[in-house]
């Protein structure tokens, strides 16, 4: 994004009025600490080939390489670029990543056939639009895709009763009230600590207009650049 975006600590950007700010846990990029944590739990590079392998990791045979598949959409060149960056950065930690691109209709298909909503993946990259309403509902336990409801948004499978309670209370509160703001901030605080999904960056909205077009402006919560069409005039 040429330095024009930010790395997020929450599912809301810092400019959002409900952003939780100091309540959030911030995770710095620390390669040394990351490597140490992997070694501590038994993932070591015993043969020095650059890929860690399991050593006394519960439930995993010793010598199993730390190798995962990263799913992304073949329809997006930027998504594939992100996948290559993630692959390179995880390789620095000793984790081998195999990138697999799928056609959008296959990648986003309902479960159980679709790998994303069928929850049959190691890592997967997805994109969410920001809306007027915060995205806490995408991580509710009730949104986990499953039998009879394979379209649920929470394909991470994240389930936390405290998070559910704060998010549900926020969704039921009246916008503009102190309760509405507090519940949304508490839900973000839990999300930032447990990170069921890792927010990578905010995509940019870019549009071009002639100098004689007045009142044209972008809104990050609007799906169309012409969201305020009735106020746009041409001199």
Buried (B, 14 or more C-beta within 10 A) or exposed (E): EEEEEEEBBBBBBEEBEBBBEEBBBEBEEEEEEBBEEBBEEBBBBEEEEEBBBBBEBEEBEEEEBBEBBBBBBBBBEEBBEBBEEBBEBBEEBBBBBEBBBBEEEEBBBBBBEBBBBBBBBEBBBBEEEBEEEBBBBBBBBEBBBBEEEBEBBBBBEBBBEEBBBBBBBBBEBEEEEEEBBBBBBBBBBBBBEBEBBEBBEBBEEEEEEEEEEEEBEEEBEBEEBEBBEEEBEEE
